[in-house]
Amino acid sequence: MKGVAVPLVVLGLFGRSKKAEKPVKAEKGAFIRCPACRKELHRTIPRCPYCSAFLEIVCPNCDRTTNRSLSACPYCGKPFKESR
């Protein structure tokens, strides 16, 4: 019996198998809770898709827009509890 020709695809050398992708790790601090409905959301979303609450607030002291889940303005340091 002479040599048997085996296609390379059968051997798995040139198959189109997908490589296992590494799972994407969530960045620490990348998620916040909506102050209205308490659902977990990515911090870059300006409005909650579940309850439509705005997740950004304008600081009454320096007029800069920042995340509503913070307790104080990161720019001027004024607490938001007074303005709520």
MIBA-188801 format. One line per 2 residues: number of its first residue (from 1); their letters; for each residue x, y, z of N, C-alpha, C. Coordinates in Angstrom, 2 decimals. Each point is the difference from the previous one (the first is absolute). Example, Ala and Ser with C-alpha at 12.3 -4.5 7.8 and 13.67 -1.06 7.14 Angstrom:
# residues 2
1 = AS = 13.19/-5.69/7.80/-0.89/1.19/0.00/0.90/1.20/0.00; -0.35/1.05/-0.72/0.82/1.19/0.06/-0.77/1.09/0.73
//
This chain:
# residues 84
1 = MK = 0.84/-1.16/0.00/-0.84/1.16/0.00/0.88/1.23/0.00; -0.31/0.88/-0.91/0.78/1.22/-0.12/-0.54/1.05/0.95
3 = GV = 0.69/1.14/0.15/-0.38/1.08/0.90/-1.44/0.47/-0.21; -0.65/0.30/1.05/-1.38/0.47/-0.05/0.03/1.52/0.12
5 = AV = -0.66/0.65/-0.95/-0.06/1.46/0.02/-1.13/0.44/0.94; 0.36/0.74/1.04/-0.99/0.50/0.95/-0.05/1.52/-0.16
7 = PL = -1.18/0.51/-0.27/-0.10/1.45/-0.13/0.42/0.69/1.30; 0.66/1.14/-0.13/0.48/0.73/1.16/-1.15/0.53/0.87
9 = VV = -1.16/0.25/-0.60/-1.14/0.48/0.76/-0.46/-1.09/0.97; 0.07/-1.24/-0.40/-0.40/-1.10/0.87/0.91/-0.07/1.21
11 = LG = 1.26/0.31/-0.19/0.96/-0.03/1.10/-0.16/1.20/0.93; -0.77/1.01/-0.43/-0.22/1.17/0.84/1.07/1.06/-0.14
13 = LF = 0.85/-0.13/-0.99/1.07/0.98/-0.15/-0.49/1.31/-0.59; -0.97/-0.06/-0.89/-0.49/1.20/-0.65/-1.51/0.16/0.16
15 = GR = -0.53/-0.47/1.07/-1.44/0.13/0.25/-0.36/1.42/0.38; -1.24/0.32/-0.07/-0.47/1.35/0.33/-0.60/0.05/1.40
17 = SK = 0.64/-0.64/0.90/-0.51/0.02/1.37/0.28/1.35/0.64; -0.95/0.47/0.82/0.16/1.28/0.66/0.88/-0.18/1.22
19 = KA = 0.86/0.98/0.19/0.85/-0.03/1.18/-0.83/0.44/1.20; 0.30/-0.57/1.11/-0.72/0.39/1.22/0.43/1.40/0.40
21 = EK = -0.97/0.89/0.09/0.30/1.38/0.37/-0.01/0.13/1.51; 0.89/0.84/0.49/0.05/0.24/1.43/-1.21/0.85/0.40
23 = PV = -0.63/-0.32/1.11/-1.13/0.82/0.42/0.45/1.41/0.37; -0.83/0.96/-0.33/0.32/1.39/0.29/-0.24/0.25/1.49
25 = KA = 1.02/0.49/0.66/-0.12/0.29/1.42/-0.64/1.37/0.18; -0.92/0.07/0.90/-0.63/1.29/0.31/0.99/0.86/0.78
27 = EK = 0.12/1.24/-0.43/0.90/0.91/0.69/-0.54/0.28/1.40; 0.89/0.12/0.93/-0.44/0.30/1.36/-0.55/1.42/0.03
29 = GA = -1.19/0.13/0.52/-0.63/1.31/0.07/-0.66/0.44/-1.29; -0.16/-0.91/-0.97/-0.61/0.37/-1.27/-1.52/0.00/0.07
31 = FI = -0.56/-0.55/1.06/-1.45/-0.08/0.12/-0.48/0.78/1.21; -1.18/0.59/-0.14/-0.65/0.75/1.08/-1.42/-0.50/0.12
33 = RC = -0.68/0.41/1.04/-1.41/-0.32/0.17/-0.82/1.25/-0.30; -1.10/-0.19/-0.72/-0.90/1.10/-0.29/-0.59/0.48/1.32
35 = PA = 0.01/1.30/0.27/-0.54/0.49/1.26/-1.51/-0.17/0.12; -0.70/-0.17/-1.11/-1.45/-0.14/0.04/-0.45/-1.46/0.12
37 = CR = 0.49/-0.88/-0.89/-0.48/-1.39/-0.01/1.02/-1.00/0.54; 1.22/0.44/0.30/1.06/-0.82/0.59/0.52/-1.11/-0.92
39 = KE = -0.26/0.08/-1.31/0.56/-0.97/-0.95/1.47/0.34/-0.22; 0.81/-1.02/-0.30/1.42/0.21/-0.24/0.21/0.41/-1.45
41 = LH = 0.72/1.10/-0.21/0.23/0.57/-1.32/1.46/0.37/-0.17; 0.43/0.09/-1.26/1.36/0.48/-0.27/0.04/1.50/0.27
43 = RT = 1.07/0.47/0.57/0.06/1.39/0.46/0.01/1.03/-1.12; 0.22/-0.41/-1.25/0.03/0.97/-1.10/-1.38/0.27/-0.58
45 = IP = -1.03/-0.74/0.43/-1.35/0.20/-0.51/-0.60/1.24/0.67; -0.48/0.97/-0.78/-0.54/1.22/0.61/-1.42/-0.14/0.53
47 = RC = -0.74/-1.02/-0.48/-1.39/-0.17/0.41/-0.31/-1.48/0.18; -0.71/-0.36/1.05/-0.32/-1.39/0.31/-0.95/-0.56/-1.05
49 = PY = 0.34/-1.12/-0.64/-0.90/-0.58/-1.00/-1.22/-0.69/0.63; 0.01/-0.23/1.29/-1.11/-0.68/0.67/-1.07/0.97/0.47
51 = CS = 0.40/1.11/0.63/-0.98/0.93/0.57/0.10/1.41/-0.58; 0.93/0.25/-0.89/0.20/1.28/-0.68/0.50/1.12/0.92
53 = AF = 0.52/-0.35/1.15/0.55/1.02/0.90/1.34/0.50/-0.54; 0.25/1.29/0.14/1.28/0.56/-0.41/1.07/-0.40/1.02
55 = LE = 1.15/-0.45/-0.49/1.08/-0.43/0.88/1.06/1.07/0.15; -0.24/1.16/-0.62/0.95/1.11/0.12/-0.69/1.15/0.70
57 = IV = 0.80/0.80/0.66/-0.52/1.16/0.71/0.94/1.18/-0.28; -0.57/1.18/-0.05/0.79/1.22/-0.18/0.28/0.55/1.39
59 = CP = 1.27/0.18/0.28/0.40/0.52/1.31/-0.53/1.44/0.15; -0.70/0.28/1.10/-0.52/1.36/0.18/1.09/1.02/0.31
61 = NC = 1.19/-0.47/0.35/1.09/0.90/0.34/0.86/0.37/-1.21; 0.40/-1.01/-0.80/0.93/0.27/-1.11/-0.62/-0.23/-1.39
63 = DR = -1.26/-0.42/-0.06/-0.75/-0.21/-1.25/0.62/-1.05/-0.92; 0.73/-0.94/0.55/0.53/-1.10/-0.80/-0.87/-1.23/0.17
65 = TT = -0.13/-0.78/-1.08/-0.80/-1.21/0.04/0.85/-1.15/0.50; -0.57/-0.76/0.93/0.72/-1.14/0.56/-1.00/-1.10/0.35
67 = NR = 0.50/-1.11/0.45/-0.81/-1.16/0.31/-0.84/0.23/1.25; -1.28/-0.33/-0.07/-0.93/0.21/1.11/0.29/-0.91/1.19
69 = SL = 0.66/-1.14/-0.23/0.24/-0.94/1.09/1.10/0.46/0.95; 0.72/1.04/-0.36/1.04/0.53/0.88/-0.63/0.83/1.11
71 = SA = 0.63/0.06/1.14/-0.55/0.77/1.11/0.46/1.46/-0.03; 1.08/0.28/-0.73/0.51/1.37/-0.11/0.55/0.21/-1.41
73 = CP = 0.04/1.24/-0.40/0.54/0.35/-1.32/1.50/-0.30/-0.04; 0.48/-0.74/-1.02/1.43/-0.28/-0.07/0.83/1.21/-0.41
75 = YC = -0.64/1.05/-0.49/0.71/1.18/-0.46/0.17/1.05/1.09; -1.09/0.29/0.73/0.09/1.06/1.03/-0.14/-0.53/1.43
77 = GK = -0.49/-1.24/0.16/-0.11/-0.62/1.31/-1.27/0.29/0.76; -0.94/0.75/-0.59/-1.25/0.31/0.70/-0.88/-1.25/0.06
79 = PF = -0.53/-0.33/1.18/-0.87/-1.18/0.13/-1.30/0.19/-0.79; -0.50/-1.07/-0.60/-1.26/0.05/-0.77/-1.22/-0.16/0.90
81 = KE = 0.16/-0.42/1.22/-1.15/-0.22/0.88/-0.78/1.28/0.24; 0.68/1.12/-0.03/-0.67/1.28/0.21/-0.92/0.37/-1.16
83 = SR = 0.37/-0.43/-1.22/-0.75/0.40/-1.19/-1.10/-0.98/-0.38; -0.10/-1.15/0.67/-1.00/-1.00/-0.37/-1.33/0.27/0.62
//
